[in-house]
Amino acid sequence: MLVCICKAVSDRRIREEVRRGARSLTQIREACNAGTDCGSCTRQIRQIISSSAAGSEHHQSRG
């Protein structure tokens, strides 16, 4: 699903960047330009970062 319509960035791409280590909106902006235009997607980006980071930390602690 497209999260950032202005830059055509999907939720999959944002999750991929979180797996690569992005943990903030600023880091996502630098990695894929999501949230750098109108900004209407920033709340959703933050939610994806939060849920994806929590999931990956849980997965790492089990491994």
PDB file of N, CA, C and O in Angstrom:
ATOM      1  N   MET A   1       0.835  -1.165   0.000  1.00  0.00           N
ATOM      2  CA  MET A   1       0.000   0.000   0.000  1.00  0.00           C
ATOM      3  C   MET A   1       0.894   1.248   0.000  1.00  0.00           C
ATOM      4  O   MET A   1       1.896   1.306   0.714  1.00  0.00           O
ATOM      5  N   LEU A   2       0.525   2.220  -0.793  1.00  0.00           N
ATOM      6  CA  LEU A   2       1.283   3.472  -0.792  1.00  0.00           C
ATOM      7  C   LEU A   2       1.013   4.244   0.492  1.00  0.00           C
ATOM      8  O   LEU A   2      -0.136   4.460   0.878  1.00  0.00           O
ATOM      9  N   VAL A   3       2.068   4.645   1.128  1.00  0.00           N
ATOM     10  CA  VAL A   3       1.967   5.454   2.337  1.00  0.00           C
ATOM     11  C   VAL A   3       2.221   6.907   1.966  1.00  0.00           C
ATOM     12  O   VAL A   3       1.448   7.794   2.328  1.00  0.00           O
ATOM     13  N   CYS A   4       3.303   7.144   1.246  1.00  0.00           N
ATOM     14  CA  CYS A   4       3.651   8.490   0.794  1.00  0.00           C
ATOM     15  C   CYS A   4       3.289   8.603  -0.683  1.00  0.00           C
ATOM     16  O   CYS A   4       4.015   8.128  -1.557  1.00  0.00           O
ATOM     17  N   ILE A   5       2.169   9.232  -0.936  1.00  0.00           N
ATOM     18  CA  ILE A   5       1.704   9.360  -2.309  1.00  0.00           C
ATOM     19  C   ILE A   5       2.612  10.306  -3.098  1.00  0.00           C
ATOM     20  O   ILE A   5       2.885  10.059  -4.273  1.00  0.00           O
ATOM     21  N   CYS A   6       3.073  11.364  -2.478  1.00  0.00           N
ATOM     22  CA  CYS A   6       3.906  12.358  -3.176  1.00  0.00           C
ATOM     23  C   CYS A   6       5.178  11.734  -3.756  1.00  0.00           C
ATOM     24  O   CYS A   6       5.602  12.088  -4.857  1.00  0.00           O
ATOM     25  N   LYS A   7       5.780  10.812  -3.016  1.00  0.00           N
ATOM     26  CA  LYS A   7       7.045  10.198  -3.434  1.00  0.00           C
ATOM     27  C   LYS A   7       6.885   8.730  -3.828  1.00  0.00           C
ATOM     28  O   LYS A   7       7.875   8.057  -4.115  1.00  0.00           O
ATOM     29  N   ALA A   8       5.656   8.232  -3.845  1.00  0.00           N
ATOM     30  CA  ALA A   8       5.341   6.849  -4.235  1.00  0.00           C
ATOM     31  C   ALA A   8       6.130   5.823  -3.418  1.00  0.00           C
ATOM     32  O   ALA A   8       6.780   4.935  -3.971  1.00  0.00           O
ATOM     33  N   VAL A   9       6.058   5.963  -2.083  1.00  0.00           N
ATOM     34  CA  VAL A   9       6.766   5.050  -1.186  1.00  0.00           C
ATOM     35  C   VAL A   9       5.733   4.171  -0.475  1.00  0.00           C
ATOM     36  O   VAL A   9       4.772   4.668   0.112  1.00  0.00           O
ATOM     37  N   SER A  10       5.951   2.877  -0.540  1.00  0.00           N
ATOM     38  CA  SER A  10       5.010   1.918   0.047  1.00  0.00           C
ATOM     39  C   SER A  10       5.357   1.587   1.493  1.00  0.00           C
ATOM     40  O   SER A  10       6.455   1.873   1.972  1.00  0.00           O
ATOM     41  N   ASP A  11       4.399   0.980   2.169  1.00  0.00           N
ATOM     42  CA  ASP A  11       4.650   0.506   3.531  1.00  0.00           C
ATOM     43  C   ASP A  11       5.730  -0.564   3.520  1.00  0.00           C
ATOM     44  O   ASP A  11       6.508  -0.666   4.469  1.00  0.00           O
ATOM     45  N   ARG A  12       5.786  -1.354   2.472  1.00  0.00           N
ATOM     46  CA  ARG A  12       6.824  -2.396   2.351  1.00  0.00           C
ATOM     47  C   ARG A  12       8.213  -1.764   2.334  1.00  0.00           C
ATOM     48  O   ARG A  12       9.132  -2.262   2.984  1.00  0.00           O
ATOM     49  N   ARG A  13       8.363  -0.680   1.601  1.00  0.00           N
ATOM     50  CA  ARG A  13       9.669  -0.002   1.534  1.00  0.00           C
ATOM     51  C   ARG A  13      10.052   0.585   2.886  1.00  0.00           C
ATOM     52  O   ARG A  13      11.215   0.523   3.287  1.00  0.00           O
ATOM     53  N   ILE A  14       9.086   1.148   3.580  1.00  0.00           N
ATOM     54  CA  ILE A  14       9.373   1.724   4.900  1.00  0.00           C
ATOM     55  C   ILE A  14       9.789   0.620   5.869  1.00  0.00           C
ATOM     56  O   ILE A  14      10.749   0.787   6.622  1.00  0.00           O
ATOM     57  N   ARG A  15       9.080  -0.497   5.855  1.00  0.00           N
ATOM     58  CA  ARG A  15       9.450  -1.625   6.719  1.00  0.00           C
ATOM     59  C   ARG A  15      10.843  -2.158   6.380  1.00  0.00           C
ATOM     60  O   ARG A  15      11.603  -2.549   7.266  1.00  0.00           O
ATOM     61  N   GLU A  16      11.160  -2.167   5.097  1.00  0.00           N
ATOM     62  CA  GLU A  16      12.502  -2.601   4.682  1.00  0.00           C
ATOM     63  C   GLU A  16      13.569  -1.683   5.270  1.00  0.00           C
ATOM     64  O   GLU A  16      14.605  -2.157   5.737  1.00  0.00           O
ATOM     65  N   GLU A  17      13.328  -0.395   5.252  1.00  0.00           N
ATOM     66  CA  GLU A  17      14.293   0.559   5.809  1.00  0.00           C
ATOM     67  C   GLU A  17      14.408   0.392   7.326  1.00  0.00           C
ATOM     68  O   GLU A  17      15.493   0.556   7.883  1.00  0.00           O
ATOM     69  N   VAL A  18      13.302   0.068   7.998  1.00  0.00           N
ATOM     70  CA  VAL A  18      13.367  -0.200   9.439  1.00  0.00           C
ATOM     71  C   VAL A  18      14.219  -1.440   9.695  1.00  0.00           C
ATOM     72  O   VAL A  18      15.023  -1.457  10.627  1.00  0.00           O
ATOM     73  N   ARG A  19      14.050  -2.474   8.875  1.00  0.00           N
ATOM     74  CA  ARG A  19      14.884  -3.682   9.025  1.00  0.00           C
ATOM     75  C   ARG A  19      16.358  -3.353   8.808  1.00  0.00           C
ATOM     76  O   ARG A  19      17.233  -3.987   9.397  1.00  0.00           O
ATOM     77  N   ARG A  20      16.627  -2.369   7.968  1.00  0.00           N
ATOM     78  CA  ARG A  20      18.018  -1.955   7.719  1.00  0.00           C
ATOM     79  C   ARG A  20      18.556  -1.046   8.810  1.00  0.00           C
ATOM     80  O   ARG A  20      19.741  -0.714   8.805  1.00  0.00           O
ATOM     81  N   GLY A  21      17.702  -0.633   9.754  1.00  0.00           N
ATOM     82  CA  GLY A  21      18.193   0.153  10.884  1.00  0.00           C
ATOM     83  C   GLY A  21      17.566   1.514  11.089  1.00  0.00           C
ATOM     84  O   GLY A  21      17.876   2.174  12.081  1.00  0.00           O
ATOM     85  N   ALA A  22      16.698   1.965  10.197  1.00  0.00           N
ATOM     86  CA  ALA A  22      16.052   3.273  10.378  1.00  0.00           C
ATOM     87  C   ALA A  22      15.126   3.201  11.586  1.00  0.00           C
ATOM     88  O   ALA A  22      14.319   2.277  11.690  1.00  0.00           O
ATOM     89  N   ARG A  23      15.230   4.151  12.486  1.00  0.00           N
ATOM     90  CA  ARG A  23      14.416   4.157  13.697  1.00  0.00           C
ATOM     91  C   ARG A  23      13.721   5.502  13.937  1.00  0.00           C
ATOM     92  O   ARG A  23      13.149   5.723  15.004  1.00  0.00           O
ATOM     93  N   SER A  24      13.771   6.389  12.959  1.00  0.00           N
ATOM     94  CA  SER A  24      13.126   7.690  13.125  1.00  0.00           C
ATOM     95  C   SER A  24      12.590   8.175  11.781  1.00  0.00           C
ATOM     96  O   SER A  24      12.986   7.691  10.721  1.00  0.00           O
ATOM     97  N   LEU A  25      11.689   9.131  11.854  1.00  0.00           N
ATOM     98  CA  LEU A  25      11.145   9.733  10.646  1.00  0.00           C
ATOM     99  C   LEU A  25      12.269  10.359   9.818  1.00  0.00           C
ATOM    100  O   LEU A  25      12.269  10.251   8.592  1.00  0.00           O
ATOM    101  N   THR A  26      13.204  10.998  10.470  1.00  0.00           N
ATOM    102  CA  THR A  26      14.332  11.614   9.766  1.00  0.00           C
ATOM    103  C   THR A  26      15.124  10.570   8.990  1.00  0.00           C
ATOM    104  O   THR A  26      15.508  10.805   7.845  1.00  0.00           O
ATOM    105  N   GLN A  27      15.368   9.425   9.603  1.00  0.00           N
ATOM    106  CA  GLN A  27      16.125   8.372   8.919  1.00  0.00           C
ATOM    107  C   GLN A  27      15.344   7.802   7.745  1.00  0.00           C
ATOM    108  O   GLN A  27      15.935   7.479   6.715  1.00  0.00           O
ATOM    109  N   ILE A  28      14.033   7.674   7.878  1.00  0.00           N
ATOM    110  CA  ILE A  28      13.205   7.210   6.757  1.00  0.00           C
ATOM    111  C   ILE A  28      13.240   8.245   5.639  1.00  0.00           C
ATOM    112  O   ILE A  28      13.366   7.885   4.469  1.00  0.00           O
ATOM    113  N   ARG A  29      13.132   9.506   5.981  1.00  0.00           N
ATOM    114  CA  ARG A  29      13.199  10.567   4.963  1.00  0.00           C
ATOM    115  C   ARG A  29      14.511  10.509   4.190  1.00  0.00           C
ATOM    116  O   ARG A  29      14.523  10.629   2.965  1.00  0.00           O
ATOM    117  N   GLU A  30      15.606  10.325   4.904  1.00  0.00           N
ATOM    118  CA  GLU A  30      16.913  10.251   4.244  1.00  0.00           C
ATOM    119  C   GLU A  30      17.040   9.005   3.377  1.00  0.00           C
ATOM    120  O   GLU A  30      17.673   9.049   2.322  1.00  0.00           O
ATOM    121  N   ALA A  31      16.449   7.900   3.808  1.00  0.00           N
ATOM    122  CA  ALA A  31      16.600   6.631   3.103  1.00  0.00           C
ATOM    123  C   ALA A  31      15.754   6.546   1.837  1.00  0.00           C
ATOM    124  O   ALA A  31      16.203   6.003   0.828  1.00  0.00           O
ATOM    125  N   CYS A  32      14.525   7.082   1.884  1.00  0.00           N
ATOM    126  CA  CYS A  32      13.646   6.867   0.724  1.00  0.00           C
ATOM    127  C   CYS A  32      12.769   8.069   0.374  1.00  0.00           C
ATOM    128  O   CYS A  32      11.881   7.950  -0.470  1.00  0.00           O
ATOM    129  N   ASN A  33      12.995   9.203   0.992  1.00  0.00           N
ATOM    130  CA  ASN A  33      12.277  10.449   0.716  1.00  0.00           C
ATOM    131  C   ASN A  33      10.820  10.463   1.137  1.00  0.00           C
ATOM    132  O   ASN A  33      10.120  11.438   0.861  1.00  0.00           O
ATOM    133  N   ALA A  34      10.338   9.419   1.795  1.00  0.00           N
ATOM    134  CA  ALA A  34       8.950   9.424   2.270  1.00  0.00           C
ATOM    135  C   ALA A  34       8.767  10.526   3.303  1.00  0.00           C
ATOM    136  O   ALA A  34       9.614  10.716   4.176  1.00  0.00           O
ATOM    137  N   GLY A  35       7.663  11.248   3.201  1.00  0.00           N
ATOM    138  CA  GLY A  35       7.359  12.297   4.168  1.00  0.00           C
ATOM    139  C   GLY A  35       8.088  13.599   3.952  1.00  0.00           C
ATOM    140  O   GLY A  35       8.078  14.462   4.829  1.00  0.00           O
ATOM    141  N   THR A  36       8.727  13.764   2.798  1.00  0.00           N
ATOM    142  CA  THR A  36       9.515  14.979   2.572  1.00  0.00           C
ATOM    143  C   THR A  36       8.775  16.043   1.773  1.00  0.00           C
ATOM    144  O   THR A  36       9.300  17.138   1.574  1.00  0.00           O
ATOM    145  N   ASP A  37       7.575  15.742   1.316  1.00  0.00           N
ATOM    146  CA  ASP A  37       6.848  16.719   0.504  1.00  0.00           C
ATOM    147  C   ASP A  37       5.726  17.360   1.319  1.00  0.00           C
ATOM    148  O   ASP A  37       5.982  18.324   2.040  1.00  0.00           O
ATOM    149  N   CYS A  38       4.519  16.869   1.231  1.00  0.00           N
ATOM    150  CA  CYS A  38       3.394  17.521   1.919  1.00  0.00           C
ATOM    151  C   CYS A  38       3.327  17.178   3.402  1.00  0.00           C
ATOM    152  O   CYS A  38       2.792  17.959   4.189  1.00  0.00           O
ATOM    153  N   GLY A  39       3.866  16.012   3.801  1.00  0.00           N
ATOM    154  CA  GLY A  39       3.909  15.635   5.207  1.00  0.00           C
ATOM    155  C   GLY A  39       2.662  14.960   5.743  1.00  0.00           C
ATOM    156  O   GLY A  39       2.618  14.625   6.927  1.00  0.00           O
ATOM    157  N   SER A  40       1.650  14.748   4.921  1.00  0.00           N
ATOM    158  CA  SER A  40       0.423  14.140   5.429  1.00  0.00           C
ATOM    159  C   SER A  40       0.596  12.679   5.833  1.00  0.00           C
ATOM    160  O   SER A  40      -0.266  12.129   6.517  1.00  0.00           O
ATOM    161  N   CYS A  41       1.676  12.049   5.431  1.00  0.00           N
ATOM    162  CA  CYS A  41       1.913  10.635   5.730  1.00  0.00           C
ATOM    163  C   CYS A  41       2.794  10.425   6.961  1.00  0.00           C
ATOM    164  O   CYS A  41       3.038   9.280   7.341  1.00  0.00           O
ATOM    165  N   THR A  42       3.269  11.472   7.582  1.00  0.00           N
ATOM    166  CA  THR A  42       4.259  11.304   8.651  1.00  0.00           C
ATOM    167  C   THR A  42       3.719  10.528   9.846  1.00  0.00           C
ATOM    168  O   THR A  42       4.461   9.764  10.463  1.00  0.00           O
ATOM    169  N   ARG A  43       2.454  10.704  10.184  1.00  0.00           N
ATOM    170  CA  ARG A  43       1.880   9.956  11.304  1.00  0.00           C
ATOM    171  C   ARG A  43       1.896   8.462  10.993  1.00  0.00           C
ATOM    172  O   ARG A  43       2.262   7.651  11.843  1.00  0.00           O
ATOM    173  N   GLN A  44       1.501   8.103   9.778  1.00  0.00           N
ATOM    174  CA  GLN A  44       1.481   6.694   9.393  1.00  0.00           C
ATOM    175  C   GLN A  44       2.903   6.124   9.330  1.00  0.00           C
ATOM    176  O   GLN A  44       3.127   4.977   9.718  1.00  0.00           O
ATOM    177  N   ILE A  45       3.852   6.910   8.849  1.00  0.00           N
ATOM    178  CA  ILE A  45       5.250   6.456   8.815  1.00  0.00           C
ATOM    179  C   ILE A  45       5.736   6.165  10.228  1.00  0.00           C
ATOM    180  O   ILE A  45       6.367   5.135  10.466  1.00  0.00           O
ATOM    181  N   ARG A  46       5.449   7.054  11.160  1.00  0.00           N
ATOM    182  CA  ARG A  46       5.862   6.836  12.553  1.00  0.00           C
ATOM    183  C   ARG A  46       5.231   5.567  13.134  1.00  0.00           C
ATOM    184  O   ARG A  46       5.884   4.832  13.874  1.00  0.00           O
ATOM    185  N   GLN A  47       3.977   5.315  12.801  1.00  0.00           N
ATOM    186  CA  GLN A  47       3.314   4.094  13.277  1.00  0.00           C
ATOM    187  C   GLN A  47       3.988   2.852  12.709  1.00  0.00           C
ATOM    188  O   GLN A  47       4.180   1.864  13.419  1.00  0.00           O
ATOM    189  N   ILE A  48       4.342   2.901  11.440  1.00  0.00           N
ATOM    190  CA  ILE A  48       5.020   1.761  10.807  1.00  0.00           C
ATOM    191  C   ILE A  48       6.387   1.544  11.450  1.00  0.00           C
ATOM    192  O   ILE A  48       6.769   0.406  11.724  1.00  0.00           O
ATOM    193  N   ILE A  49       7.117   2.617  11.689  1.00  0.00           N
ATOM    194  CA  ILE A  49       8.427   2.508  12.341  1.00  0.00           C
ATOM    195  C   ILE A  49       8.260   1.846  13.706  1.00  0.00           C
ATOM    196  O   ILE A  49       8.990   0.916  14.047  1.00  0.00           O
ATOM    197  N   SER A  50       7.310   2.325  14.469  1.00  0.00           N
ATOM    198  CA  SER A  50       7.091   1.813  15.820  1.00  0.00           C
ATOM    199  C   SER A  50       6.720   0.337  15.811  1.00  0.00           C
ATOM    200  O   SER A  50       7.305  -0.455  16.549  1.00  0.00           O
ATOM    201  N   SER A  51       5.766  -0.033  14.992  1.00  0.00           N
ATOM    202  CA  SER A  51       5.325  -1.432  14.979  1.00  0.00           C
ATOM    203  C   SER A  51       6.385  -2.347  14.373  1.00  0.00           C
ATOM    204  O   SER A  51       6.575  -3.467  14.848  1.00  0.00           O
ATOM    205  N   SER A  52       7.067  -1.892  13.343  1.00  0.00           N
ATOM    206  CA  SER A  52       8.093  -2.719  12.702  1.00  0.00           C
ATOM    207  C   SER A  52       9.318  -2.876  13.584  1.00  0.00           C
ATOM    208  O   SER A  52       9.888  -3.964  13.665  1.00  0.00           O
ATOM    209  N   ALA A  53       9.729  -1.806  14.244  1.00  0.00           N
ATOM    210  CA  ALA A  53      10.897  -1.873  15.129  1.00  0.00           C
ATOM    211  C   ALA A  53      10.602  -2.775  16.316  1.00  0.00           C
ATOM    212  O   ALA A  53      11.461  -3.555  16.730  1.00  0.00           O
ATOM    213  N   ALA A  54       9.407  -2.679  16.864  1.00  0.00           N
ATOM    214  CA  ALA A  54       9.038  -3.536  17.989  1.00  0.00           C
ATOM    215  C   ALA A  54       9.029  -4.996  17.564  1.00  0.00           C
ATOM    216  O   ALA A  54       9.485  -5.863  18.310  1.00  0.00           O
ATOM    217  N   GLY A  55       8.522  -5.270  16.388  1.00  0.00           N
ATOM    218  CA  GLY A  55       8.487  -6.640  15.884  1.00  0.00           C
ATOM    219  C   GLY A  55       9.861  -7.200  15.636  1.00  0.00           C
ATOM    220  O   GLY A  55      10.122  -8.362  15.948  1.00  0.00           O
ATOM    221  N   SER A  56      10.755  -6.394  15.075  1.00  0.00           N
ATOM    222  CA  SER A  56      12.101  -6.894  14.790  1.00  0.00           C
ATOM    223  C   SER A  56      12.907  -7.072  16.077  1.00  0.00           C
ATOM    224  O   SER A  56      13.721  -7.992  16.160  1.00  0.00           O
ATOM    225  N   GLU A  57      12.705  -6.232  17.062  1.00  0.00           N
ATOM    226  CA  GLU A  57      13.401  -6.384  18.346  1.00  0.00           C
ATOM    227  C   GLU A  57      12.918  -7.650  19.044  1.00  0.00           C
ATOM    228  O   GLU A  57      13.724  -8.376  19.626  1.00  0.00           O
ATOM    229  N   HIS A  58      11.634  -7.921  18.996  1.00  0.00           N
ATOM    230  CA  HIS A  58      11.083  -9.134  19.599  1.00  0.00           C
ATOM    231  C   HIS A  58      11.656 -10.367  18.908  1.00  0.00           C
ATOM    232  O   HIS A  58      12.036 -11.336  19.566  1.00  0.00           O
ATOM    233  N   HIS A  59      11.715 -10.326  17.581  1.00  0.00           N
ATOM    234  CA  HIS A  59      12.242 -11.445  16.810  1.00  0.00           C
ATOM    235  C   HIS A  59      13.726 -11.678  17.138  1.00  0.00           C
ATOM    236  O   HIS A  59      14.148 -12.827  17.277  1.00  0.00           O
ATOM    237  N   GLN A  60      14.514 -10.614  17.263  1.00  0.00           N
ATOM    238  CA  GLN A  60      15.936 -10.749  17.555  1.00  0.00           C
ATOM    239  C   GLN A  60      16.166 -11.304  18.953  1.00  0.00           C
ATOM    240  O   GLN A  60      17.102 -12.077  19.159  1.00  0.00           O
ATOM    241  N   SER A  61      15.333 -10.925  19.915  1.00  0.00           N
ATOM    242  CA  SER A  61      15.538 -11.387  21.282  1.00  0.00           C
ATOM    243  C   SER A  61      15.210 -12.875  21.419  1.00  0.00           C
ATOM    244  O   SER A  61      15.687 -13.533  22.343  1.00  0.00           O
ATOM    245  N   ARG A  62      14.402 -13.404  20.506  1.00  0.00           N
ATOM    246  CA  ARG A  62      14.051 -14.823  20.539  1.00  0.00           C
ATOM    247  C   ARG A  62      15.099 -15.680  19.869  1.00  0.00           C
ATOM    248  O   ARG A  62      15.222 -16.867  20.170  1.00  0.00           O
ATOM    249  N   GLY A  63      15.872 -15.075  18.941  1.00  0.00           N
ATOM    250  CA  GLY A  63      16.818 -15.833  18.143  1.00  0.00           C
ATOM    251  C   GLY A  63      18.089 -16.030  18.835  1.00  0.00           C
ATOM    252  O   GLY A  63      18.998 -16.655  18.289  1.00  0.00           O
TER     253      GLY A  63
END
